[in-house]
Amino acid sequence: MSIFIIKNIVHYSLHFLFPGLVAFVFYKRGWKTVWIILLLTMIVDVDHLIAKPIFDPNRCSIGFHFLHSYYAIAVYALAFLFGTKIIRIIALGLLLHMATDFQDCLW
């Protein structure tokens, strides 16, 4: 199995399954709703549409796309720390997304 296939399996497992695990462990009541909210935060990838090329398997998203910038990540962290319950869940989803995309930079 090639490293590219393994990288994609890890990446998409972290994007879809890890948020479900986090939702189940930390939000016992209503974990399915929280999981859906966490999955919906993947809309943050809309910033990929203005990059050229849109998809580059060797590009690190962190620091390249504006919604994946270090400033944006700081805003997500502050929202997680100081936001209302729903804002904290959304911020958690964004931070999990950034962590997943960051691990791609390490391959």
Secondary structure as UniProt FT lines:
FT   HELIX           3..26
FT   TURN            29..30
FT   HELIX           31..40
FT   HELIX           41..50
FT   TURN            57..58
FT   TURN            62..64
FT   HELIX           66..68
FT   HELIX           70..82
FT   HELIX           85..105
//
